[in-house]
Amino acid sequence: MQDRTHLVDDITGHRRMRRNRKADWTRRLVQENRLTVDDLIWPIFIVPGSGIVDPIAAMPGVNRMSIDKAVEAAREAAGLGIPALATFPNIEMELRDETGSNSLEANNLINRATAAIKKAVPNIGIITDVALDPFTSHGHDGILRGGEIVNDETVDQVARAAVMQADAGADIIAPSEMMDGRIGAIRMALDAAGHQSVGIMSYATKFASGFYGPYREAISTGGLLKGDKKTYYIDPANGTEAIRDAALDVEEGADMLMVKPGLPYLDICWRMKEAFGLPTFAYQVSGEYTQIKAAAMNGWIDGERAMLETLLSFKRAGCDGVLTYFAVEVAKILAKR
């Protein structure tokens, strides 16, 4: 028999990587990671009023919604199999003050939205944030005193707000304000109020990123912000510090961990999952979303492919799920497959 060995066989030692890529069925058989609807958390924006669906200019395809419209959106999401929503309020300017006191109103916008969605769509999870930036007149995530974001007073307030959010029906509290000690304080407050079953998804590593701009437009804080958030968000250069931050949150009782933003910090996702083994999530933030949407709208990239590829990258990096504004769009695509 004629020897048909090729030089390439000698070079590779008869190991050819393309053998497993030769057909669709083999590629499917050996695929390491898959994106499913179970991986999706949908962030939505709530505004006062009724019958409101208000497009956000900086986030094509994303709207601010009044509570009644958010309930309709929640029904759609549940029908598509999306496990959970993450809700963010855009309250009236006259209700915002130096301390974000409206966060402590039991019947505030975010809590009314939670109660309404839970009543109408009880089988969808509700994740709420206790950071104060939607409630403050200065756009910071905590209480501003003498030019400083004060840690301990902010922690006291977000712990109280967390209990009110749980009272309204929130399933998971996701504190994003990055104050020291907040996870332990929230856990103790929830337990003392009888909310032992309410989980905490810690924004364990929230970076001082340039990718948040469209979100700040969505909740009307961009023009309010005085200074920056570098005294409490993590320096984008610091990976080891981020893991130390996450370790403290794990010790304090976090049930889940989150990395924010997502795509620029895939290394942090991987390191956190490897280090702690807790359910780990990434927030594909507004700037990441808008980049893909804008490029696709200009015909510069295939928007659907880029969207799915970025989401799959989070799975490859060890994430158990992703908070993404693409959630409904992706769920509809996956339902057709």
C-alpha positions in Angstrom: 0.0 0.0 0.0 1.3 3.4 -0.9 2.4 5.5 2.1 0.4 8.7 1.9 1.9 10.3 5.0 2.4 14.0 4.4 5.1 16.3 5.8 2.4 17.8 7.9 1.8 14.5 9.6 5.4 14.3 10.5 5.4 17.9 11.8 2.3 17.4 13.9 3.0 13.8 15.0 -0.2 12.8 13.2 -2.3 15.0 15.5 -4.5 17.2 13.3 -6.7 19.7 15.2 -9.0 20.2 12.2 -10.3 16.6 12.4 -12.8 17.7 15.1 -13.8 20.7 13.0 -14.6 18.9 9.8 -18.4 18.9 9.9 -21.2 20.6 11.7 -22.1 17.5 13.7 -18.5 17.0 15.0 -18.3 20.7 15.9 -21.5 20.4 17.9 -20.3 17.2 19.5 -17.1 18.7 20.9 -18.4 22.2 21.7 -17.1 23.1 25.2 -19.5 26.0 26.1 -23.0 26.8 25.2 -25.1 29.9 25.7 -28.7 29.1 26.8 -31.6 31.3 27.9 -30.9 30.1 31.5 -27.7 32.3 31.4 -29.6 35.5 30.9 -30.5 38.3 33.3 -32.3 41.3 31.8 -31.7 44.7 33.3 -34.6 47.1 32.9 -35.2 50.8 33.7 -38.3 52.0 35.6 -39.8 55.5 35.4 -42.8 57.0 37.2 -46.2 57.3 35.4 -48.2 54.8 33.3 -48.2 53.7 29.7 -44.6 54.9 29.2 -42.1 53.3 26.9 -39.4 55.8 26.5 -36.5 55.0 24.2 -33.0 55.7 25.5 -31.0 57.5 22.8 -27.6 56.2 23.9 -28.9 52.6 24.0 -30.7 51.7 20.8 -33.4 49.2 21.5 -33.6 49.8 25.2 -36.4 51.7 26.9 -37.3 53.3 30.2 -40.7 51.8 31.2 -43.4 52.7 33.6 -44.4 50.0 36.0 -47.3 48.7 34.0 -45.1 48.4 30.9 -42.4 46.7 33.0 -45.0 44.1 34.1 -45.7 43.4 30.4 -42.0 43.2 29.7 -41.6 40.8 32.6 -44.4 38.6 31.2 -42.6 38.5 27.8 -39.3 37.7 29.5 -40.8 34.9 31.5 -42.5 33.5 28.4 -39.1 33.3 26.7 -37.6 31.5 29.7 -35.4 34.3 31.0 -34.8 33.5 34.7 -34.6 37.0 36.2 -34.8 40.7 35.8 -32.5 43.4 37.4 -34.4 46.6 38.0 -33.1 50.2 38.1 -35.2 53.3 38.9 -35.2 56.7 37.3 -37.0 58.7 39.9 -38.1 62.3 39.7 -35.4 64.9 40.2 -37.3 66.6 43.1 -37.1 63.4 45.1 -33.3 63.2 44.8 -31.2 64.7 47.6 -27.7 64.7 49.2 -28.4 61.4 51.1 -30.6 59.6 48.7 -33.3 59.5 51.3 -36.0 58.2 48.9 -34.2 54.9 48.9 -35.7 54.4 52.4 -39.3 55.0 51.3 -41.0 51.7 51.5 -43.3 52.7 48.6 -40.7 54.2 46.4 -40.6 53.5 42.6 -38.2 50.5 42.7 -40.2 48.8 45.5 -43.6 49.4 43.8 -42.1 47.9 40.6 -40.9 44.8 42.4 -44.3 44.3 44.1 -46.2 44.7 40.8 -43.9 42.4 38.8 -43.9 39.8 41.5 -47.7 39.8 41.7 -48.2 39.5 38.0 -45.3 37.3 37.1 -44.4 35.3 40.3 -42.1 32.9 38.5 -39.5 35.4 37.4 -36.7 36.4 39.7 -36.2 40.1 40.8 -32.7 41.4 41.5 -32.5 44.9 43.0 -29.6 47.2 43.6 -29.4 49.3 46.8 -26.7 51.7 45.6 -27.8 55.3 46.1 -26.9 56.9 42.8 -30.5 56.8 41.4 -31.6 58.6 44.5 -28.9 61.3 45.1 -28.8 64.8 43.8 -25.0 64.4 43.1 -25.0 61.1 41.2 -22.8 59.2 43.6 -23.5 55.8 44.9 -23.3 56.8 48.6 -23.9 59.7 50.9 -21.8 62.8 50.3 -20.5 64.7 53.3 -18.0 67.5 53.0 -16.9 66.4 49.6 -16.4 62.8 50.7 -18.5 59.7 50.1 -18.9 58.4 53.6 -18.6 54.7 54.0 -20.2 53.7 57.2 -23.3 55.9 57.1 -23.9 54.7 53.5 -23.6 51.1 54.7 -26.2 51.7 57.3 -28.6 53.2 54.8 -28.2 50.5 52.1 -28.7 47.8 54.7 -32.0 49.4 55.6 -33.0 49.9 52.0 -32.1 46.2 51.3 -34.7 45.1 53.9 -37.4 47.3 52.3 -36.6 45.9 48.9 -36.8 42.3 50.3 -40.1 43.3 52.0 -41.4 44.3 48.6 -40.6 40.9 47.1 -37.0 41.2 45.8 -35.4 37.7 45.5 -31.8 38.9 45.4 -30.2 42.1 46.6 -27.3 43.2 44.4 -25.4 46.0 46.1 -23.2 47.9 43.7 -22.0 50.9 45.7 -18.7 49.2 46.7 -18.7 50.4 50.3 -16.5 48.4 52.7 -18.5 46.0 54.9 -21.8 46.3 53.0 -22.3 42.6 52.3 -22.0 41.6 55.9 -24.2 44.5 57.0 -26.9 43.6 54.4 -26.8 39.9 55.4 -27.3 40.7 59.0 -30.1 43.2 58.3 -31.9 40.7 56.1 -31.6 37.9 58.5 -32.8 40.1 61.4 -35.8 41.0 59.4 -36.6 37.3 58.6 -35.4 37.4 55.0 -33.0 34.5 55.3 -34.1 33.2 51.9 -33.2 36.4 50.1 -29.8 36.1 48.4 -27.0 38.6 47.9 -25.3 38.9 44.5 -22.3 41.1 45.3 -21.0 43.5 42.7 -17.7 42.1 44.0 -15.5 43.8 41.5 -17.0 47.0 40.1 -14.3 49.0 38.2 -13.9 52.7 37.7 -14.7 52.2 34.0 -15.4 54.4 31.0 -18.2 52.0 29.8 -21.0 53.3 32.1 -22.0 56.4 30.2 -25.2 55.2 28.5 -26.4 53.7 31.8 -26.0 57.1 33.5 -28.2 58.6 30.8 -30.8 55.9 31.4 -31.2 56.8 35.1 -30.5 60.5 34.5 -27.4 60.8 36.7 -24.8 61.7 34.1 -25.3 65.4 34.4 -25.5 65.3 38.2 -22.2 63.6 38.9 -19.8 65.8 40.9 -16.2 64.5 40.5 -15.6 60.8 39.9 -16.1 57.5 41.7 -12.5 56.4 42.0 -12.5 56.5 45.8 -14.8 53.5 45.9 -14.7 51.8 42.5 -11.7 49.6 41.7 -8.8 50.9 39.5 -9.0 49.1 36.1 -5.3 48.3 36.5 -5.7 46.3 39.7 -6.6 42.6 39.3 -5.2 41.4 42.6 -7.0 44.1 44.5 -10.2 43.0 42.8 -9.8 39.4 44.0 -9.1 40.7 47.5 -12.4 42.7 47.3 -14.3 39.6 46.2 -12.7 37.5 49.0 -14.0 39.9 51.6 -17.5 39.7 50.1 -17.3 35.9 50.2 -16.3 36.0 53.9 -19.1 38.4 54.6 -21.8 36.1 53.2 -22.3 36.8 49.5 -24.2 34.0 47.7 -23.1 35.1 44.2 -20.4 37.3 42.7 -20.5 39.7 39.9 -17.9 41.4 37.7 -18.7 44.8 36.2 -18.0 45.7 33.4 -17.8 42.4 31.6 -15.8 42.0 28.4 -12.8 44.1 29.5 -12.5 42.0 32.7 -12.8 38.4 31.5 -9.6 37.6 33.3 -11.2 38.7 36.6 -14.3 36.5 35.9 -12.0 33.5 35.4 -9.8 34.3 38.5 -12.9 34.8 40.7 -14.5 31.5 39.6 -11.3 29.6 40.1 -10.6 31.2 43.5 -14.1 31.0 45.1 -16.3 28.5 43.2 -19.4 30.6 43.9 -21.9 31.3 41.1 -20.2 34.1 39.1 -21.8 36.6 36.8 -20.7 39.4 34.5 -22.6 42.6 33.8 -22.3 43.4 30.1 -22.7 47.1 30.7 -24.3 49.8 28.7 -21.2 50.9 26.9 -20.5 47.3 25.8 -24.0 47.0 24.5 -24.0 50.3 22.7 -20.7 49.6 20.9 -22.1 46.5 19.3 -25.4 48.2 18.5 -23.8 51.3 17.0 -21.4 49.3 14.9 -24.1 47.0 13.7 -26.4 49.9 12.8 -23.6 51.4 10.7 -23.1 48.1 8.9 -19.5 47.7 10.3 -20.1 44.4 12.0 -22.6 41.5 12.0 -24.5 42.6 15.1 -26.0 39.2 15.9 -22.8 37.3 15.6 -20.9 39.8 17.7 -23.6 39.8 20.4 -23.7 36.0 20.7 -19.9 35.8 20.5 -19.4 38.2 23.4 -22.0 36.4 25.5 -20.3 33.1 24.8 -17.0 34.6 25.9 -18.4 35.1 29.4 -19.3 31.4 29.6 -15.8 30.5 28.5 -14.4 32.7 31.2 -16.3 30.8 33.9 -19.4 32.8 34.3 -22.7 31.1 35.2 -24.7 33.9 33.7 -24.7 37.4 32.3 -26.7 40.6 33.0 -27.2 41.9 29.5 -29.5 44.3 27.7 -29.5 41.8 24.8 -31.4 39.3 26.9 -34.7 39.3 25.1 -33.2 39.6 21.7 -30.9 36.6 22.5 -33.7 34.6 24.0 -35.7 34.9 20.8 -32.8 33.8 18.7 -32.1 30.8 21.0 -35.8 29.8 20.9 -35.6 29.3 17.1 -32.6 27.0 17.3 
